[in-house]
Amino acid sequence: MTQNPLKAKKIVDRTVPRTPVISRDGSLVAFEVAPWGYKGESASKAIWLSRNREPARAFTSGAAVDSEPAFSPDGTKLAFLSNRNDEKKTQIFLLPLDGGEATALGKIDGELEALKWSPDGAELAVLRRQPETKKRKKKNKKRDDAIVVDGEPRYNRLFMLDVETGKKREVDSGDRELWDYAWSPDSSQIAYLTSEETGFDAPMARGDIWLVDREGAEPRHLVEFDQTPMFPVFVTGPNGLALAIRKNGFRAHPAESIYLVDLESGACVDLLPEFPGNVEGIRPLDEIEGAVAIHTAEGVHTGLYRFDVRTGERTSILPDELTSNGAFPYTPSVTPNGESVAVLWSDSDVPEEIYLVEDAEAPVKLTEFGKDFAGKLLPSETISWQSDDLEIFGLLTLPERDDDAPLPLVVQIHGGPSWQWQDNCFLDWHDWTQYLVSRGFAVLTPNPRGSTGRGSEFQRRLIDDVGGGEMRDVIAGAQALVDRGIADPERLGVGGWSWGGYLTAYTITRTQMFKAAVMGAGLSNMISDHGTDDIPSANLSYYPGQPYHHLDEYWESSAIKHITNCVTPTLIVHGEADDRVHVTQGAEMYRALKVLDVPVEFVRYPREPHGFKERNHQIDLLTRIGDWFEKWLKPESAADEDNSSPGS
């Protein structure tokens, strides 16, 4: 029996929940709901609400973008961000939970994010991107709009608004980019994280932590890091009130860990130096002295623990059915006593839904957004294989079939490279597993060396070996499935997005085992990429230094250097507004393959950044990928006409 192919349109048009938040008493859960792709210039987004474990319902509606729901500490109001009054301006709105209309708070608008209540409920804080100056706006209207790179930086600023009066005040953070912040439990202080970079490379820049009193005293510098930390949370440490943060290392992004920062001395201690995974996020547990909640990635699964910063003790606060199966990509929301959790969870064959967990008991499902796919998706299994001296893990998903004959196999490589495939549902334009499986392909999603979820040593394996070992891991995974009789050696495909696109391009210039490839938003020339990438330091950390001093190392790890070895038919897809990996990276690969008479197709998508936004482009992309692998790996099977048209 074979499965009916899924329609690209149905995948892209599905509505998905995101970022659940829970009220302090655990009785309310709110979250964002939106389709995958935009039908206009932006996607409408609504807020849904569940009360007392009941199925969630829409709480806001219309064409506006409503986002970042946040419950007041007393549970009577919901604050959120919206452009409902002006599609070009986002404002803060307050909505009574017992009924009434949403009203705008204060006179602050623009590019807003990171909305957070003070614990006493008196104020709301928010980050706002500095608007263009009146002079710049006036010149733009006259088309006198020359841009000096780094000449007019627009920083994120932190504002606090009085909930009763709407009066606002700004924290003076200087000429620095402000990334995140946290209120102290008594609302008397705010800790905030900054870097001195804006524009290109800002996310990778040196970072600082500052403390400021709520009443507006001069901010106090606490500590400096070689890279911007994230997720600040106040907690009682061994020496009194401290700050827990997640910090990345700089050199090849050693696995993210949780650190404790002393508020007096600024001393910083790694609390999980030997942890064989990654800390993905941190949440406060204000009613449990000395504890925070940490979201972890371990192998292909995720965990949520109550973590004592004084003893290092970890206790799971989710049932095994949510941690031993499936995964949750976003850090769950937890009540201050740690007894109730709102989590977005999915399994390989179960689309993402919102669940409520109380006292680590069986989860209560609050949504049914994936019901149209019930029984239409197939489960993955975790497999492993040997590569050099390493055991490599990945997820294998097989199509329904009538016999045990070897299958056409597609290996989809993840981006990052500091990222990982988890055991969740791959059902969108970016993650092709379920779509390709429904079209009769086996799909392997490997986590080669350099991936997260296995600790620092495993991630550091890429240092001074870009492309090398990770490519061998991918090849070894495909060969293992050939050896097991699962994959047909004459029908092997490979593809990926971002770094996955890079490793695809590099792999097909070093081996001819793959008969079709899809290079999505990938790098082809590490030297030229360094000059156009908006975060060049991300790749710099894997090399001995800047490319201007180490041309040989960068060139050796570039697909273009080895391009004359390539015979693999290749589909190149790229967004024309991609600042992360410039579209010229795809153009270089296309020109080279075209000159060498290798079958190649290059599709450029107007307006699209590194992550595609527009519905029609997502549908077209997913359909083209399926058709490309169908053409080269299943030549005896004509693509279904419906499935092949970009609008299907």
N, C-alpha and C positions, 0 to 999 in steps of 0.2 A: 504494500500500500504506500503510495506517495502522497505528500502533503500538497495542498493547493498553495500556489505562490501568494505571499502577502503583497498587497498593493503599496507602492511607495507613497501614494497619496494618503492612504489610510494611516500609515505610520507617522507621516509628518503632521497630519491634521489631528492626531490624538491630543486630548487635553491632559496635562500632567500637573500634579501638585508639587509644591516646592516649599522649603524652609519653614517647617512647623514651629510655632511658639506656644508655650503652655503658660497659663496663669499661675500665680503663686500658690493658690490652693488646689491646683490640678483639675478644676472643674471645667475649664475652657481651653480649647485648642483652636488656634487660627493659623492659616497658611495661605500662600499665594497659589493661584491657579491660572495657567495660560497654555495656549497651544505651542507646539515646538516652533513653528515658523510664523513670521509676520506676513499678513496679507496686504498691509499698507506700508507706511514709513516706519511704523512701530507696532508692536503687538499689544492688544488690549490685555489687561491683567486684572483679575478680580481677587478679592479676599473671601475665603470661606471660613465658616465657624462651626465648631461642634460644642454642644453644651451637655455636660453630665453624661458622657459616654455615648450620646446619641449620634446617629449618622450625620455627617457634616452637610451644611447647606450654604448656598451663596449668601454672603453678608453684604457685599457691595456688587454692583453690576454696572453695565454701560460700556462705552468705548474707551474709557480712561485707563491709564496705567496706575493701578492701586497696588502698593507694595510695602514691604517691611512692617507688617502689623506688630504692635507692641502693646501689651496689656498694662494698664495702670496698676501700681502695687496693690490698691484696694479692690481691683477687679471690677470697677464700675465703668471704665472707659477703655476704648481702643484707639490708640494713635496709629496713624499710618501716613505714608507719603503718597501723593497723587497729583496728577496734572488735570484733574477734572474741571478746574476753572479756566485753565489756559494750557493747551496741549504743549506749549513750548516752555512752560514753567512748572516745576514741581514745588508743592507746598506741603506743610504739615497739617493734617486734619485730625480732629477729635470726634469720635462717634460714641454716644452713650450706648452702653450695652443693654439697657432696658428699653430702648426705643428712642427715636428722634432722628434728626438730620445731622450729617457730618458738617462741621464748621471749620474753616481755616484758622490756624493759630498764628497770630502775630503777622509781621510784615517781612517774612523771609521766604525767598523763593530762589529758583535756579537749579543747579545740579546738586541735589541733596542726597545723602546716604548715611547709613549707620545711625539710625534713630534709637535713642535709649532713654528710658525714664530714670530720674534720680530715685533711689530707694524710698525716699520719703514722699514721693509723688508730687512734689512741688514744682519740678522743672523737667523739661525735655531737652536733651542735648542732641545735636546733629552736626554732621560734617557738611560743609558747603564749599564747592569749588568757586574760587574767586571769579566773578563775572568779567567779561571784557570791559575795558574802560570806555567811558563815553566818547573819548577821542578816537579810540579804535573803532567803535561802532559807526561813528560818523564817517570815518575814512572808508570803512567797508561799504557803506551805502553808495559812495562815489566810485567804487571799484578801485580805490587807491589802497590796495590791500596787500602790498608786499609784506612778506613774513620773514623776520629775522630769526633764524633758528636759535632757540634758547634766549632770545632777546626780551621777551615779555612773558616770563613764567606766571602761571596762574596756579596758586597753591590751594590745597584743601585747608579750610579754617574750621575751628570748633566754635560753635555757638551754643549758648544755653538760653532757653526761653521759659519765662514764668508762665505756668499753665493757666493761672487766673487772669493775668493782664496781657499776656502775649509779648511783654517787654523782653527784648533780647540783649545779650551782651556777648562779646567775643573774647576768647582766650588769645592773648598775644603770644603766638608761637613763632614769631619772627619769619624770616624768609626760609621756611622749611616746609616740606611736604608732610602733612599730618595723616597718618595711616589708620590708626585705631585708637581707642581710648576705653577707660573703664571708670565707673563711679566706685568710691569706697562704700562699704556697707552702711555707714552712718551718713552718707551723702556730703561729707565735709570736704572731700578731696576728689580730684580726678587725676588719674595717670594717663598720659598720652604718649604715643609712639611717633617719632618723626624721622625723616631723612633729609639731607640737604640737597638732594637731587629732585628735579622734576623733569618731565619729558622722558627722553630716552634713558634707559637703564635705571630709572627711579626705583623700580621694585627690588633691584639687586644692590642698592646703595648702602653705605654705612648707616646704621640706625642708632637712635638715642631714645631713652626713656626720661620723661619729665614728670614732675608732680606739681600740681597747682591747687591752692585752696579755692574752695567754691566762692569765697567772697572776693576773689580777685587779686590776691597777693602775687608778687613776682614769681613766675614759674621757677622751680628748682631742678637743675639737671641732676639726674640720678646715676645713669650709667651709659656707656657707649658700646655698641656692638659693631662687628664687621659686616653685618647684614641686618636689615630691618626685622625686628621680632614681631610677633603677632599674638592675638588672643590674650590680652592682659586681663588678669582676674585677681582681685584682692583676696588674701587668705591669711589666716593666723599661722605664722611659722614658729620655729623654735624660739625666736627672739622677739616675738610680737608680730604686729601687722606687717605683711610682706606682699610681694607681687609675684604671682605665677605667670609665666609666659611660655609660648612655644617659640623656639629659636631654631633657625636653620644654621648649619655651618656654611662657610663660603666655598671652601675647596670641594667641588663636586657635590655640593649639597648633602653633606652627611645627614643621616636620617634625623628628621625633626624629633626633638625631645622636649620635655618639660623642664623648665629652669625656675629656680626660686631666687628672687632678687630682694636683698635686704633694703628696706626703705631708708635706713640711716647711712649705711656705708656704700651701698650700691653693689656689694659683693654678690656674685652670681654663681649658683651651684646647679650642675646638671643632676637632676633627681633620678634619671633612668639611663645611666651611661651604658649599660649592657643590654638594653631592651632590644630584642630581636625583631623589631617592627618599627612603626612610626607613630608619633602622636599627631593626629590630624586636627584636633581642636580641644579647647578647654572651656568648661562652663562653671560658674560659681555654685557653691553649695553653702550659702551664708548661714544656714541653721545648723551646720555640722562643723564644729571647730576643727580647724586644721585640714579641711578636706576640700577638694575640687572634683569635678567630674572630668574625665579625659576620654576622648574619642580616639581609638587606635585602629591602625591597619596592621594586620598580622597575616601574612600569606595572602590568600584571596578573600579573607573574611575580615570583619570589623568587630570592634568591641566597644563597650561603654563601661567605665569603671568609676567607682568612688575611690579616690586616691588620696591617701594621707601624706601630706607634704613633709611631715615630721618623721614618719617611720618608713615611708615607701610602700606601705601595705596597699594592695589593690583588691577590690571586691566588685565583682560584676553586678550591675544593676539592671541587666536585661536577661530575659530567659534564654536558654540555650537555643531554642528554635529560631531566634533572631541573630545569634552570633555564630552558631555552627553551620548555618545555612544562609545563603544569600548575603547581602551586605547593605549598608546605608552610607551613601556618599556624603551627606551633609551631617554636621555635628548635631545630634539631637538636642532638644530643649528639655531642661530638667527643673523640677520644682526645687526651692531652696533646701528642703529636707531630704532630697534625693529619692523620694518615694514614688513620684510619678514622672513619666517620660513621654514626650511626643516625638515620634521618629518616622522618617520617610524610609521605607524598607522595600526592597525587591529581591526576588530570587531569579535565577537564570531564565525560568519559564513563567515568572509571575511579574507583571509590570509594577512599577512603584506605586505604593499607596501609603496613606498616613495611618499610623497605629498609635494607640494609647496603651501604655504599660503601667500598671500599678503594683508596687511591692514585688517587682520581678516576677509577677504571675503571667498567665497566658495573655498575649496581646489582644486588644480589642480593635478590630478594623473599623476605621471611621469613614473610609471612602471606597468608591467602586469605579474609579476612572478607567481601570483596565479590563472591565468586564467584557468588552467586545473582543478581546484577545484570549478569553478563557478557552483552553483546550486547543489553541492554535499555535502555541509556542512549544519549543522542545528544550529539555533540560541539558545542562552542561555537566561534565564531570571533570574533577581535578586530576590531571595526569602529570607525570614527571619523566625526565630523561636525563642522560648524562651528557655533559659537554665540558671538555677539558677535565678539570678536577672538581667541577661543580654539578650539583643536582639542580636542574632547572624545572620550574613548575609552570603550568599553563592550564587553560580551560579548553576542553574539546567538546564541540557540539556536533552531533550527527543528525542528518535528515532521516525522515521515515523512508524505508526502502523494503523491497521484496526479497532481497537476498544479501549475501555477505560479500559481494563483489567489491573490489577496491573502488573508492569514491574520488571524484575530483575534490581537491583540497585547496582552500584559501587560508593563508596565514595572515592575520591582521595584526600588525605591530602597533603598540600604543605610542602615544606622544610622550613628551617630557624632556629628556628620558627619565627624569625623577618622577615617575608616576607608576601606576600598576593597573592591570585588569583585575577587577574584583568579581565575585560570584553574584553579580546583579544582572538585571535584564538589559541586554544590548538591543535596543529597539528604537533607533533614531537615525538621522542622516549621518551622524559621525561614527556610530557603532553599528556595524553591518551584520553582525552574527545572525540574528533571527531572520533578517531579510534574505541573506544568502542561503541559509539552511533551508528556508521554504522553497528556494529555487533548486534544491537538490545538491548543494555543496556541503561538504564537511568543513567546519571552520575551527582553526586553532588560534587561540589568543594567548601568546606566550608572555611571560615576565622574565626577559633576559637580564643578564647582569646589568647593574645600573638602575634597576627598578626599585621602587619603594616597597615597604612591607617586610623587608628581611634584614633590617639593621644597616649600620654605617658601612661595615666592611664590604657588604655586597654592593652597595651603591658606589663605593669608591673604586670598584673594579674597572670603571670606565676611564679613570685618570690615566692620561698618556696612552690610551688604547681606544680612542674613539673609532667606532665602526668595527673594530677587529673582533674582540671577544663576543660582543653582543650579536654580531653577524653569525659567528659560529654557533651561538646558542639557537638562533632562528633556524639555521640550516639543519642542525642536529635534531631539532624538534620535528621538522618535516620528514627527515630521514627516518626517525624513530617510528613515525606513523606509516611510512612505506614498509619498513621492516616488519611491522605488525600486521600487514595486509589490509590496513584501513584506507590508506591513500594510494592512488594510482600514480606512479612516478612520472608518467607522461602527461599528467593533468594536475600539475601543482601551480598555484598562483600565490602571489604575495602582494600586500598593500598596507597602507597606513596613512595617518594624518600627522602633520607637523614633524616631530622627530621620527614618527613612524614612517612618514613620507621620505625623510632623509635616509633612514636605514633601508627602506625599500629600494631607493635609487642606488645606494651604495652596494647593496647585496646583488642586484642584477648586473652590476659591472664587475663582480668578482666571481660569480658562478652562473652557469647556464642551466641549473636544475629547474628554475621556474619558467613556465611557459606563458605567463601573463602577469602583468603588474599594474597597480594603481598607485601613483605618487600623488598624494593629497597634501597641498600646501607644504611641500617638502623642500629641504635644502639640497642643492646639488654642488655648490662650490663654497667651502668653508671660509675661504679668504674673502670673496666678495660679500658673503652673508654677514661677515663681521662689520662691514661698512654700511649695511642697510638695516640690520636687525635692531629693534627698539630695546632689546635687553642683551647686548653683546656679552655682558659679563656672565650670563647664564652658561654660555658655551665656553667662554674664556677659562672657567674654572676647571675644565677637563684638560687643558693644554698647559705647557710649561710657562707660557706668557703670551703677550700680544702677538698677532700674526706677523706684524712688521719685523719682529725679531725671530720668528719661528715659522717662516714660510713653508719649509719642507714638511713639518708636522701637520699643518693645516691642509696642505695640498695632498699629502698622502691619504688623508681621511676624506677626501672629496670624491664624489662619484665622477665628476668631470675628468679627473686625472686618469681614471681607468675606463673611460667611456668606450674605447675601441674594442673592449671585450664584450660589450653588451649586444645580445641578439634577442632579448625578451620584448615582445610587443607590450607597449606601455601607454597607459592612459594617464595624462597629467591634468590635474584639476586644481584651480587656484583662484582665490578672490583677488580682485584688482585693487582693493583698498586694504590689503594685508600689510600692517606695519611690523608684525612679528617676524614673518618670513616673506620678504618682498616677492612680488609676482615675477620679478626677473630671475629668481632661482628656478622657477618652472620653465621660463623662457630659455635659459641656458641649456637645460636638459633637452628641451624640445628641439632646439636648433641643432644640437649635437647629434641626436638620434635621427633627425631628418636628413642631415648630411650623410650619415652612415647607412642610410636606407633601412633602418630598423622600423618596423611598423609602430607608429606613434600617433596619438591624438592629443591635442592641447586645448582644453576648454577653460576660458577665463570668464569669471562671473563679476559683472559690474557691481560696484558699491559694497561688495562683501569684504568684511575684515577676516581675521584669522579663523574665527568661528562664524559660520554662515548664519544669517538671520532671516532671510526672505524665504517664504514658503515655496514659491515656484522654483527657486534655485535649489532648495533642499530636495524637492521631488525630482528635479532634473538630475541632480548629482547622484542620488541613490539609484535611480533607474539606469543611468549610464554605467555606474559601477557594476551592477548586476548584468547588464547586457555585455559589457566588455569581457567579464569572466565567462559568460555563457558562450560568447563568440570563440574564444581561444581555448577554453578548457572543455567545452561540450559542443563541439562543432556539429555533432550528429543531431543536436536538439535545437530547432529553430526557436528563437525567443517568442514568447506569446505576444501577439500584436498589441494587446491591451497593456501589457506590462512594459512594453518597450517604448511606448510614446511618453514624452516628458511629462505630460499631464496626467498620467495614469495614477 
